[in-house]
Amino acid sequence: MSELDRYSRQTLLPEIGIAGQERLLASSVAVVGCGALGTVISSTLVRAGVGRVRIIDRDYIELNNLQRQILFDEEDIARGLPKAIAAAEKLKKVNSQVEVEPVVADVNPDNVERLIGDVDLILDGTDNFETRLLINDACVKHTIPWIYGAVISTYGMTMSIIPHQTPCFRCFLPEMPLPGSTPTCDTVGVLGAAVGVIASLEVAQALKFLTHPEEPLQSKLIYLDVWTGTWEEMQMRKNETACLTCDLGQYEFLEAKGGHRVITLCGRDAVQISPRAGVAPSFPRLADRLRAVGEVHYNDFLLRFRADRHELTIFPDGRTIVKGVGDEAEAKTVYARYVGL
């Protein structure tokens, strides 16, 4: 039996064929974010036979994820697994031909170039504009194509970005939205069916690019609402004013390196604190210290600590998610109290 037999229904497509499938098997892709979009994207890429799929995610699995994040189950929650690890475990059983590489990390200015610098294409499974603008900086700097996608409520959008050929994400979004000015999954919810459609559109564009890199992708923003059946396409063009990123080469988000980074997480009543590079805790020592003031459990992937109304989830790189806080200032106070700055 040929190793291509599993893709027989895909190679029948004239758009792909045997030659296209061989290109897919030789390709490498990074999926940034393994939540709703990222799980569908990763699953479809692995099943399609993309040779190397790197799954990058900073988070762990919670019960409310299971409504739309298709690679996870209740056992993963009981085991306290990070999303990237659980996703990789599932996908390695689906297709042993594909190299699935889980990376439990927060994509930030210190590591983004290392995490994405050796792949052919990046797909967006993130949930915030700051990370997308950071990805855009790195991709434009290193001329790496990427595909933007976003879903909220019953609608979503996607756009392919080929640096120095199409408008970049900063052309589309010149400035960060003001805090509180955009809806989140916590305030308006999210429909799993909308996730599936946007993720599938992202993957379709990815497969087209990987099998036919000589054919330029259309530079358009696709918007759809699965509840109302609305579908709109907007041709993206360069603005009359110069783009700070792709025209002037200013990488504002990429150059914001060093120090503690504090990010409010979408829909989580939680704040993430990332320490300076090289700050890594010892879980056994930290657990011994924290048991005197609260409940502690840990494994190779994370340490979880509960005290009063707060919960801290600490990862091996020192990154910590603080739950039960009202704002970033309170999160830093709680972090300093139990972990130390």
C-alpha contacts under 8 A as a table, 3 or more apart, distances in Angstrom:
res1	aa1	res2	aa2	distance
1	M	5	D	6.80
2	S	5	D	5.38
3	E	6	R	6.82
4	L	7	Y	5.45
4	L	8	S	6.68
4	L	21	Q	7.95
5	D	8	S	5.10
6	R	9	R	7.92
7	Y	10	Q	5.19
7	Y	11	T	6.07
7	Y	21	Q	7.83
7	Y	48	A	7.09
7	Y	49	G	7.55
8	S	11	T	5.18
8	S	12	L	6.25
9	R	12	L	5.40
9	R	13	L	7.32
10	Q	13	L	5.63
10	Q	16	I	6.97
10	Q	17	G	7.23
10	Q	48	A	7.72
11	T	14	P	7.31
11	T	16	I	5.67
11	T	17	G	4.04
11	T	18	I	5.48
11	T	20	G	7.67
11	T	21	Q	6.55
12	L	16	I	7.52
12	L	17	G	5.84
13	L	16	I	5.47
13	L	17	G	5.77
14	P	17	G	5.42
15	E	20	G	7.78
16	I	19	A	7.01
16	I	20	G	4.52
16	I	21	Q	6.26
16	I	211	T	6.57
17	G	20	G	5.33
17	G	21	Q	6.26
18	I	21	Q	5.10
18	I	22	E	6.24
19	A	22	E	5.19
19	A	23	R	6.39
19	A	211	T	8.00
20	G	23	R	5.02
20	G	24	L	6.31
20	G	210	L	7.98
20	G	211	T	4.73
20	G	212	H	7.49
21	Q	24	L	4.98
21	Q	25	L	6.29
21	Q	49	G	7.39
21	Q	211	T	7.27
22	E	25	L	5.10
22	E	26	A	6.36
23	R	26	A	5.12
23	R	27	S	6.25
23	R	210	L	6.79
23	R	211	T	5.77
24	L	27	S	5.05
24	L	48	A	7.95
24	L	49	G	6.16
24	L	50	V	4.69
24	L	51	G	6.21
24	L	207	L	7.53
24	L	210	L	6.22
24	L	211	T	6.35
25	L	49	G	5.65
25	L	50	V	4.94
25	L	51	G	4.04
25	L	52	R	7.71
25	L	98	V	7.69
26	A	50	V	7.16
26	A	51	G	5.38
26	A	52	R	7.82
27	S	50	V	5.83
27	S	51	G	5.34
27	S	52	R	6.41
27	S	119	V	7.80
27	S	120	D	6.55
27	S	210	L	6.99
28	S	50	V	6.65
28	S	51	G	5.98
28	S	52	R	4.52
28	S	53	V	5.93
28	S	54	R	7.81
28	S	119	V	5.02
28	S	120	D	5.44
28	S	121	L	6.97
29	V	50	V	7.53
29	V	52	R	6.26
29	V	53	V	5.04
29	V	54	R	6.25
29	V	119	V	5.40
29	V	120	D	5.83
29	V	121	L	5.01
29	V	122	I	5.70
29	V	123	L	7.48
30	A	53	V	5.82
30	A	54	R	4.61
30	A	55	I	6.08
30	A	56	I	7.32
30	A	116	I	6.54
30	A	119	V	6.51
30	A	121	L	6.52
30	A	122	I	4.82
30	A	123	L	6.34
31	V	34	C	7.29
31	V	38	G	6.46
31	V	41	I	7.56
31	V	42	S	6.86
31	V	53	V	7.24
31	V	54	R	6.11
31	V	55	I	5.03
31	V	56	I	6.15
31	V	122	I	5.91
31	V	123	L	4.92
31	V	124	D	6.23
31	V	125	G	6.52
32	V	38	G	7.13
32	V	55	I	6.38
32	V	56	I	5.00
32	V	57	D	6.46
32	V	107	V	7.91
32	V	122	I	7.27
32	V	123	L	6.37
32	V	124	D	5.48
32	V	125	G	5.37
32	V	126	T	6.18
33	G	37	L	7.75
33	G	38	G	5.42
33	G	55	I	7.18
33	G	56	I	5.68
33	G	57	D	4.76
33	G	58	R	7.64
33	G	124	D	6.88
33	G	125	G	4.40
33	G	126	T	4.72
33	G	127	D	7.84
34	C	37	L	6.89
34	C	38	G	3.98
34	C	39	T	5.26
34	C	42	S	7.86
34	C	55	I	6.76
34	C	56	I	6.78
34	C	57	D	5.52
34	C	83	K	6.32
34	C	84	A	6.41
34	C	87	A	7.82
34	C	125	G	6.20
34	C	126	T	7.66
35	G	38	G	5.09
35	G	39	T	5.78
35	G	65	N	7.57
35	G	69	Q	5.75
35	G	83	K	7.54
35	G	125	G	6.77
35	G	126	T	7.61
36	A	39	T	5.73
36	A	40	V	6.81
36	A	65	N	7.66
36	A	68	R	5.50
36	A	69	Q	4.43
36	A	70	I	7.34
36	A	125	G	7.43
36	A	192	G	7.65
36	A	195	V	6.38
37	L	40	V	5.52
37	L	41	I	6.09
37	L	69	Q	7.54
37	L	124	D	7.87
37	L	125	G	4.97
37	L	126	T	7.76
37	L	149	G	7.93
37	L	150	A	7.86
37	L	151	V	7.93
37	L	195	V	5.79
37	L	196	G	7.23
37	L	198	I	7.59
37	L	199	A	5.43
38	G	41	I	5.00
38	G	42	S	5.86
38	G	124	D	7.37
38	G	125	G	4.48
38	G	126	T	7.63
38	G	199	A	7.58
39	T	42	S	5.21
39	T	43	S	6.03
39	T	69	Q	5.82
39	T	70	I	5.94
39	T	71	L	5.80
39	T	87	A	7.20
40	V	43	S	5.25
40	V	44	T	6.15
40	V	69	Q	7.36
40	V	70	I	6.51
40	V	71	L	7.74
40	V	195	V	7.97
40	V	196	G	6.52
40	V	199	A	6.07
40	V	200	S	7.50
41	I	44	T	5.32
41	I	45	L	6.13
41	I	123	L	7.92
41	I	125	G	7.86
41	I	199	A	5.47
41	I	200	S	6.87
41	I	202	E	7.47
41	I	203	V	6.21
42	S	45	L	5.21
42	S	46	V	6.15
42	S	53	V	7.35
42	S	55	I	7.36
43	S	46	V	5.36
43	S	47	R	6.18
43	S	71	L	7.61
43	S	91	L	6.72
44	T	47	R	5.16
44	T	48	A	6.01
44	T	200	S	7.79
44	T	203	V	7.15
45	L	48	A	5.03
45	L	49	G	6.38
45	L	50	V	5.69
45	L	53	V	7.54
45	L	203	V	6.89
46	V	49	G	5.21
46	V	50	V	5.77
46	V	51	G	7.75
46	V	53	V	7.09
46	V	91	L	6.94
46	V	94	V	7.73
46	V	95	N	6.57
46	V	98	V	6.43
46	V	100	V	7.94
47	R	50	V	7.81
47	R	94	V	7.08
47	R	95	N	6.51
49	G	95	N	7.75
49	G	97	Q	7.51
49	G	98	V	6.42
50	V	53	V	6.83
50	V	98	V	6.65
51	G	97	Q	7.23
51	G	98	V	4.84
51	G	99	E	6.15
52	R	98	V	5.73
52	R	99	E	4.63
52	R	100	V	5.99
52	R	101	E	7.47
53	V	98	V	7.37
53	V	99	E	6.25
53	V	100	V	4.99
53	V	101	E	6.14
54	R	100	V	5.94
54	R	101	E	4.53
54	R	102	P	5.91
54	R	103	V	7.14
55	I	84	A	5.89
55	I	88	A	7.69
55	I	100	V	7.39
55	I	101	E	6.06
55	I	102	P	4.88
55	I	103	V	5.96
56	I	84	A	6.26
56	I	102	P	6.21
56	I	103	V	4.73
56	I	104	V	6.02
56	I	105	A	6.44
56	I	106	D	7.85
56	I	107	V	7.77
57	D	83	K	6.57
57	D	84	A	5.63
57	D	103	V	6.51
57	D	104	V	5.33
57	D	105	A	5.72
57	D	106	D	6.48
57	D	107	V	7.87
58	R	82	P	7.59
58	R	83	K	7.74
58	R	84	A	7.91
58	R	104	V	5.28
58	R	105	A	4.59
58	R	106	D	4.71
58	R	107	V	7.72
59	D	82	P	5.79
59	D	83	K	6.01
59	D	104	V	7.55
60	Y	80	G	7.18
60	Y	81	L	6.01
60	Y	82	P	3.92
60	Y	83	K	5.09
61	I	65	N	6.64
61	I	72	F	7.66
61	I	76	D	7.15
61	I	77	I	5.67
61	I	80	G	7.25
61	I	81	L	6.59
61	I	82	P	6.15
61	I	83	K	5.78
62	E	65	N	5.53
62	E	66	L	7.57
62	E	77	I	6.17
63	L	66	L	5.88
63	L	74	E	7.28
63	L	77	I	7.12
64	N	67	Q	6.23
65	N	68	R	6.14
65	N	69	Q	5.62
66	L	69	Q	5.28
66	L	70	I	6.78
66	L	72	F	6.36
66	L	73	D	6.54
66	L	74	E	7.99
67	Q	70	I	7.85
67	Q	192	G	6.81
68	R	191	L	7.45
68	R	192	G	4.65
68	R	195	V	7.44
69	Q	72	F	6.36
71	L	86	A	7.56
71	L	87	A	5.69
71	L	90	K	6.82
72	F	76	D	6.36
72	F	83	K	7.89
72	F	86	A	6.82
72	F	87	A	6.97
73	D	76	D	5.51
73	D	77	I	6.97
74	E	77	I	5.18
74	E	78	A	6.41
75	E	78	A	5.00
75	E	79	R	6.18
76	D	79	R	5.12
76	D	80	G	6.29
76	D	81	L	5.69
76	D	86	A	6.57
77	I	80	G	5.11
77	I	81	L	6.39
78	A	81	L	7.98
80	G	299	N	7.84
80	G	302	L	7.61
81	L	85	I	6.51
81	L	86	A	6.05
81	L	301	F	6.90
81	L	302	L	7.87
82	P	85	I	5.52
82	P	86	A	6.36
82	P	104	V	7.05
82	P	301	F	6.87
82	P	302	L	7.73
83	K	86	A	5.26
83	K	87	A	6.00
83	K	104	V	7.91
84	A	87	A	5.21
84	A	88	A	6.12
84	A	102	P	5.04
84	A	103	V	6.19
84	A	104	V	6.02
85	I	88	A	5.21
85	I	89	E	6.24
85	I	102	P	5.69
85	I	103	V	7.64
85	I	104	V	7.45
86	A	89	E	5.18
86	A	90	K	6.45
87	A	90	K	5.30
87	A	91	L	6.19
87	A	102	P	7.84
88	A	91	L	5.11
88	A	92	K	5.96
88	A	100	V	5.96
88	A	101	E	6.90
88	A	102	P	5.93
89	E	92	K	5.54
89	E	93	K	6.87
90	K	93	K	5.55
90	K	94	V	6.75
91	L	94	V	4.87
91	L	95	N	6.41
91	L	100	V	7.23
92	K	95	N	5.56
92	K	96	S	5.48
92	K	98	V	7.47
92	K	99	E	7.80
92	K	100	V	6.57
93	K	96	S	6.41
95	N	98	V	5.85
96	S	99	E	7.38
105	A	317	D	7.82
106	D	274	S	7.97
106	D	319	R	7.86
107	V	111	N	6.38
107	V	112	V	5.55
107	V	115	L	7.94
107	V	131	T	7.17
108	N	111	N	5.68
108	N	112	V	5.63
108	N	131	T	7.42
108	N	134	L	7.43
108	N	254	L	7.93
109	P	112	V	5.69
109	P	113	E	7.78
109	P	134	L	7.12
109	P	253	F	7.06
109	P	254	L	4.91
109	P	255	E	6.55
109	P	256	A	6.26
109	P	257	K	5.38
110	D	113	E	7.74
110	D	257	K	5.81
110	D	258	G	7.09
110	D	277	A	7.63
111	N	114	R	5.39
111	N	115	L	6.14
112	V	115	L	5.08
112	V	116	I	6.18
112	V	117	G	7.96
112	V	134	L	7.93
112	V	135	I	7.25
112	V	138	A	7.06
113	E	116	I	5.53
113	E	117	G	5.29
113	E	138	A	6.15
114	R	117	G	5.41
114	R	118	D	7.76
115	L	118	D	7.63
116	I	119	V	5.92
116	I	122	I	7.41
117	G	142	H	7.45
117	G	144	I	7.93
119	V	122	I	7.39
119	V	144	I	7.94
120	D	144	I	6.73
120	D	145	P	7.28
120	D	210	L	7.98
121	L	144	I	6.29
121	L	145	P	5.27
121	L	146	W	5.54
121	L	206	A	7.54
122	I	144	I	7.60
122	I	145	P	6.52
122	I	146	W	4.48
122	I	147	I	6.38
123	L	146	W	5.67
123	L	147	I	4.97
123	L	148	Y	6.60
123	L	149	G	7.87
123	L	202	E	7.19
123	L	206	A	7.87
124	D	132	R	7.61
124	D	146	W	7.43
124	D	147	I	5.97
124	D	148	Y	5.09
124	D	149	G	5.61
124	D	150	A	7.93
125	G	149	G	6.74
125	G	150	A	7.50
126	T	131	T	7.20
126	T	132	R	7.26
126	T	150	A	7.65
127	D	150	A	7.13
127	D	266	C	7.01
128	N	131	T	5.92
128	N	132	R	6.71
128	N	266	C	7.66
129	F	132	R	5.04
129	F	133	L	6.10
129	F	176	M	6.93
129	F	177	P	7.96
130	E	133	L	5.21
130	E	134	L	6.21
130	E	176	M	7.23
130	E	253	F	7.69
131	T	134	L	4.94
131	T	135	I	6.14
132	R	135	I	5.01
132	R	136	N	6.07
132	R	148	Y	7.82
132	R	169	F	7.88
133	L	136	N	4.90
133	L	137	D	6.21
133	L	169	F	6.84
133	L	170	R	6.80
133	L	253	F	6.61
134	L	137	D	5.12
134	L	138	A	6.42
134	L	253	F	5.08
134	L	254	L	5.58
135	I	138	A	5.22
135	I	139	C	6.00
136	N	139	C	5.07
136	N	140	V	5.96
136	N	146	W	7.96
136	N	168	C	7.03
136	N	169	F	6.13
136	N	170	R	7.33
137	D	140	V	5.35
137	D	141	K	6.08
137	D	245	T	6.60
137	D	251	Y	5.39
137	D	252	E	7.66
137	D	253	F	6.73
137	D	254	L	5.96
138	A	141	K	5.11
138	A	142	H	6.14
138	A	144	I	7.96
138	A	251	Y	7.86
138	A	254	L	6.63
139	C	142	H	5.23
139	C	143	T	5.35
139	C	144	I	4.60
139	C	145	P	6.53
139	C	146	W	7.23
139	C	163	P	6.92
140	V	143	T	4.94
140	V	144	I	6.58
140	V	163	P	5.10
140	V	164	H	7.30
140	V	168	C	7.65
140	V	245	T	7.35
140	V	246	C	6.32
141	K	249	G	7.54
141	K	251	Y	7.91
143	T	162	I	7.54
143	T	163	P	5.35
143	T	164	H	7.38
144	I	162	I	7.12
144	I	163	P	6.66
145	P	160	S	7.73
145	P	161	I	5.78
145	P	162	I	4.58
145	P	163	P	6.18
146	W	160	S	6.23
146	W	161	I	5.38
146	W	162	I	6.69
147	I	158	T	7.11
147	I	159	M	5.81
147	I	160	S	4.40
147	I	161	I	5.87
147	I	202	E	6.41
147	I	205	Q	7.88
147	I	206	A	7.57
148	Y	158	T	5.27
148	Y	159	M	5.16
148	Y	160	S	6.22
148	Y	161	I	7.47
148	Y	202	E	7.62
149	G	156	G	7.38
149	G	157	M	5.69
149	G	158	T	4.23
149	G	159	M	6.68
149	G	198	I	6.74
149	G	199	A	7.30
149	G	202	E	6.89
150	A	156	G	5.36
150	A	157	M	5.51
150	A	158	T	6.52
150	A	198	I	7.45
151	V	154	T	7.48
151	V	155	Y	5.83
151	V	156	G	4.03
151	V	157	M	6.66
151	V	190	V	7.27
151	V	194	A	6.84
151	V	195	V	6.09
151	V	198	I	7.25
152	I	155	Y	5.77
152	I	156	G	6.14
152	I	183	P	7.53
152	I	184	T	6.79
152	I	185	C	6.10
152	I	188	V	7.43
152	I	189	G	6.75
152	I	190	V	5.11
152	I	191	L	7.56
153	S	185	C	6.93
153	S	188	V	5.75
153	S	189	G	5.07
153	S	190	V	3.99
153	S	191	L	5.81
153	S	194	A	8.00
154	T	190	V	6.12
154	T	191	L	5.34
154	T	193	A	7.90
154	T	194	A	5.61
154	T	225	D	5.64
154	T	226	V	5.95
154	T	227	W	5.95
155	Y	194	A	6.00
155	Y	223	Y	7.41
155	Y	224	L	5.57
155	Y	225	D	4.03
155	Y	226	V	6.23
155	Y	227	W	7.73
156	G	194	A	6.80
156	G	195	V	7.63
156	G	198	I	6.39
156	G	223	Y	5.87
156	G	224	L	5.75
156	G	225	D	6.59
157	M	198	I	6.61
157	M	221	L	6.81
157	M	222	I	5.35
157	M	223	Y	4.35
157	M	224	L	6.41
158	T	198	I	6.74
158	T	201	L	7.49
158	T	202	E	6.77
158	T	221	L	5.85
158	T	222	I	5.43
158	T	223	Y	6.88
159	M	202	E	7.97
159	M	219	S	7.13
159	M	220	K	6.02
159	M	221	L	4.77
159	M	222	I	6.46
160	S	205	Q	7.39
160	S	217	L	7.04
160	S	218	Q	7.46
160	S	219	S	6.38
160	S	220	K	7.32
160	S	221	L	7.85
161	I	166	T	5.94
161	I	167	P	6.76
161	I	168	C	5.76
161	I	169	F	7.24
161	I	219	S	7.15
162	I	165	Q	5.49
162	I	166	T	5.36
162	I	167	P	7.72
162	I	168	C	7.36
162	I	217	L	7.95
163	P	166	T	6.13
163	P	167	P	7.40
163	P	168	C	6.38
163	P	246	C	7.33
164	H	167	P	7.54
164	H	168	C	7.99
164	H	246	C	6.73
166	T	219	S	5.96
166	T	236	M	7.98
166	T	237	R	7.66
166	T	238	K	7.88
167	P	171	C	5.77
167	P	172	F	7.33
167	P	219	S	7.35
167	P	236	M	6.66
167	P	237	R	6.16
167	P	238	K	5.55
167	P	246	C	7.89
168	C	171	C	5.26
168	C	172	F	6.73
168	C	245	T	7.91
168	C	246	C	6.62
169	F	172	F	4.98
169	F	173	L	6.02
169	F	174	P	7.99
170	R	173	L	4.77
170	R	174	P	4.83
170	R	175	E	7.56
170	R	243	C	6.83
170	R	244	L	7.48
170	R	245	T	6.52
170	R	246	C	7.88
171	C	174	P	5.66
171	C	238	K	6.74
171	C	239	N	6.79
171	C	243	C	5.79
172	F	236	M	7.87
173	L	176	M	7.10
174	P	243	C	7.54
177	P	181	S	6.46
177	P	182	T	7.22
178	L	181	S	5.43
178	L	182	T	7.89
179	P	182	T	7.54
180	G	183	P	7.38
183	P	187	T	6.34
183	P	188	V	6.55
184	T	187	T	5.35
184	T	188	V	6.22
184	T	189	G	7.22
184	T	266	C	6.19
184	T	267	G	6.43
185	C	188	V	5.42
185	C	189	G	4.29
185	C	190	V	5.71
185	C	266	C	6.74
185	C	267	G	5.55
186	D	189	G	5.75
186	D	266	C	6.76
186	D	267	G	3.88
186	D	268	R	7.19
187	T	267	G	7.29
190	V	194	A	7.73
190	V	195	V	7.98
191	L	194	A	5.52
191	L	195	V	6.76
192	G	195	V	5.06
192	G	196	G	6.42
193	A	196	G	5.15
193	A	197	V	6.50
193	A	226	V	7.37
194	A	197	V	5.30
194	A	198	I	6.37
194	A	225	D	7.28
194	A	226	V	5.85
195	V	198	I	5.44
195	V	199	A	6.00
196	G	199	A	5.26
196	G	200	S	6.02
197	V	200	S	5.16
197	V	201	L	6.29
198	I	201	L	5.10
198	I	202	E	6.29
199	A	202	E	5.06
199	A	203	V	6.28
200	S	203	V	5.08
200	S	204	A	6.06
201	L	204	A	5.05
201	L	205	Q	6.32
202	E	205	Q	5.34
202	E	206	A	6.22
203	V	206	A	4.78
203	V	207	L	6.09
204	A	207	L	5.24
204	A	208	K	6.20
205	Q	208	K	5.04
205	Q	209	F	6.16
205	Q	217	L	7.72
206	A	209	F	5.16
206	A	210	L	6.10
207	L	210	L	5.11
207	L	211	T	5.97
208	K	211	T	5.43
208	K	212	H	5.81
208	K	213	P	7.57
209	F	212	H	5.26
209	F	213	P	4.87
209	F	215	E	7.40
209	F	216	P	7.90
209	F	217	L	7.09
210	L	213	P	5.66
212	H	215	E	5.63
213	P	216	P	7.15
219	S	235	Q	6.19
219	S	236	M	5.58
219	S	237	R	7.72
220	K	233	E	6.48
220	K	234	M	5.38
220	K	235	Q	4.29
220	K	236	M	5.03
221	L	233	E	5.70
221	L	234	M	5.07
221	L	235	Q	6.39
221	L	236	M	6.60
222	I	231	W	7.42
222	I	232	E	5.94
222	I	233	E	4.65
222	I	234	M	6.53
223	Y	230	T	7.98
223	Y	231	W	5.84
223	Y	232	E	5.14
223	Y	233	E	6.27
224	L	229	G	7.23
224	L	230	T	5.31
224	L	231	W	4.35
224	L	232	E	6.22
225	D	228	T	5.69
225	D	229	G	5.65
225	D	230	T	5.03
225	D	231	W	6.64
226	V	229	G	5.00
226	V	230	T	6.79
227	W	230	T	7.88
239	N	242	A	6.82
239	N	243	C	7.40
242	A	247	D	5.73
242	A	248	L	6.98
243	C	246	C	5.76
243	C	247	D	5.03
243	C	248	L	6.40
244	L	247	D	5.98
244	L	248	L	4.97
244	L	249	G	6.34
244	L	250	Q	5.44
244	L	251	Y	7.71
245	T	248	L	5.68
245	T	249	G	4.83
245	T	250	Q	4.96
245	T	251	Y	5.85
245	T	252	E	7.98
246	C	249	G	5.64
246	C	250	Q	7.83
251	Y	254	L	5.32
251	Y	255	E	6.03
252	E	255	E	5.48
252	E	256	A	6.66
253	F	256	A	5.55
254	L	257	K	7.19
258	G	276	R	6.16
258	G	277	A	7.40
259	G	275	P	6.63
259	G	276	R	4.98
259	G	277	A	7.99
260	H	273	I	6.72
260	H	274	S	5.44
260	H	275	P	4.57
260	H	276	R	5.49
261	R	272	Q	7.92
261	R	273	I	5.69
261	R	274	S	5.07
261	R	275	P	6.74
262	V	271	V	6.89
262	V	272	Q	5.65
262	V	273	I	4.65
262	V	274	S	6.52
262	V	328	E	6.91
263	I	271	V	5.64
263	I	272	Q	5.13
263	I	273	I	6.64
263	I	328	E	7.55
264	T	270	A	6.21
264	T	271	V	4.37
264	T	272	Q	6.25
264	T	327	D	7.68
264	T	328	E	6.90
265	L	268	R	5.82
265	L	269	D	7.25
265	L	270	A	5.67
265	L	271	V	5.58
265	L	272	Q	6.77
266	C	269	D	7.84
267	G	270	A	7.93
268	R	323	K	7.41
269	D	323	K	5.95
269	D	324	G	5.91
269	D	325	V	6.38
269	D	326	G	6.98
270	A	321	I	6.56
270	A	322	V	5.42
270	A	323	K	4.25
270	A	324	G	6.25
270	A	325	V	6.16
270	A	326	G	7.86
271	V	321	I	5.69
271	V	322	V	5.28
271	V	323	K	6.61
271	V	325	V	7.42
271	V	327	D	7.41
271	V	328	E	6.30
271	V	331	A	6.26
272	Q	319	R	7.20
272	Q	320	T	5.65
272	Q	321	I	4.34
272	Q	322	V	6.20
273	I	319	R	5.85
273	I	320	T	5.25
273	I	321	I	6.36
273	I	322	V	7.73
273	I	332	K	7.58
274	S	318	G	6.76
274	S	319	R	4.43
274	S	320	T	6.41
275	P	279	V	6.31
275	P	318	G	6.24
275	P	319	R	6.20
275	P	341	L	7.95
276	R	279	V	5.97
278	G	317	D	7.57
279	V	317	D	6.69
279	V	318	G	6.04
280	A	316	P	6.12
280	A	317	D	4.89
280	A	318	G	4.88
281	P	286	L	7.08
281	P	316	P	6.51
281	P	317	D	7.19
281	P	318	G	5.80
282	S	285	R	5.47
282	S	286	L	5.99
282	S	316	P	7.93
283	F	286	L	5.08
283	F	287	A	5.81
283	F	298	Y	7.18
283	F	303	L	6.67
283	F	316	P	7.82
284	P	287	A	5.13
284	P	288	D	6.22
285	R	288	D	5.20
285	R	289	R	6.41
286	L	289	R	5.18
286	L	290	L	6.16
287	A	290	L	5.11
287	A	291	R	6.00
287	A	296	V	6.22
287	A	297	H	7.65
287	A	298	Y	7.84
287	A	303	L	7.83
288	D	291	R	5.56
288	D	292	A	7.54
289	R	292	A	6.27
290	L	293	V	5.59
290	L	294	G	6.19
290	L	295	E	7.62
290	L	296	V	6.92
290	L	305	F	7.49
290	L	338	Y	7.25
291	R	294	G	5.26
291	R	295	E	5.93
291	R	296	V	6.01
293	V	307	A	6.73
294	G	305	F	6.73
294	G	306	R	5.56
294	G	307	A	4.68
294	G	308	D	7.85
295	E	305	F	5.58
295	E	306	R	5.14
295	E	307	A	6.62
296	V	303	L	7.21
296	V	304	R	5.75
296	V	305	F	4.56
296	V	306	R	6.65
297	H	303	L	5.85
297	H	304	R	5.34
297	H	305	F	6.67
298	Y	301	F	7.61
298	Y	302	L	5.69
298	Y	303	L	4.05
298	Y	304	R	6.01
299	N	302	L	5.72
299	N	303	L	6.49
300	D	316	P	7.96
301	F	315	F	6.36
301	F	316	P	6.58
302	L	313	T	6.64
302	L	314	I	5.53
302	L	315	F	4.61
302	L	316	P	6.42
303	L	313	T	5.68
303	L	314	I	5.06
303	L	315	F	6.52
304	R	311	E	7.17
304	R	312	L	5.74
304	R	313	T	4.52
304	R	314	I	6.37
305	F	311	E	5.65
305	F	312	L	5.12
305	F	313	T	6.47
306	R	309	R	7.48
306	R	310	H	5.89
306	R	311	E	4.47
306	R	312	L	6.46
307	A	310	H	5.54
307	A	311	E	6.54
309	R	324	G	6.09
310	H	322	V	7.04
310	H	323	K	5.70
310	H	324	G	4.98
310	H	325	V	7.15
310	H	334	V	7.98
311	E	322	V	5.87
311	E	323	K	5.08
311	E	324	G	6.67
312	L	320	T	6.50
312	L	321	I	5.66
312	L	322	V	4.68
312	L	323	K	6.33
313	T	320	T	5.49
313	T	321	I	5.15
313	T	322	V	6.68
314	I	318	G	6.14
314	I	319	R	5.83
314	I	320	T	4.39
314	I	321	I	6.58
315	F	318	G	5.40
315	F	319	R	5.38
315	F	320	T	6.33
316	P	319	R	7.32
322	V	325	V	7.00
322	V	331	A	6.07
322	V	334	V	7.69
322	V	335	Y	7.29
323	K	331	A	8.00
325	V	328	E	7.73
325	V	330	E	6.05
325	V	331	A	5.85
326	G	330	E	6.56
326	G	331	A	7.71
327	D	330	E	5.54
327	D	331	A	6.38
328	E	331	A	4.94
328	E	332	K	6.23
329	A	332	K	5.26
329	A	333	T	6.36
330	E	333	T	5.02
330	E	334	V	6.24
331	A	334	V	5.18
331	A	335	Y	6.05
332	K	335	Y	4.97
332	K	336	A	5.99
333	T	336	A	5.20
333	T	337	R	6.15
334	V	337	R	5.06
334	V	338	Y	6.43
335	Y	338	Y	5.53
335	Y	339	V	5.41
335	Y	340	G	6.20
335	Y	341	L	7.31
336	A	339	V	5.45
336	A	340	G	3.94
336	A	341	L	5.22
337	R	340	G	6.04
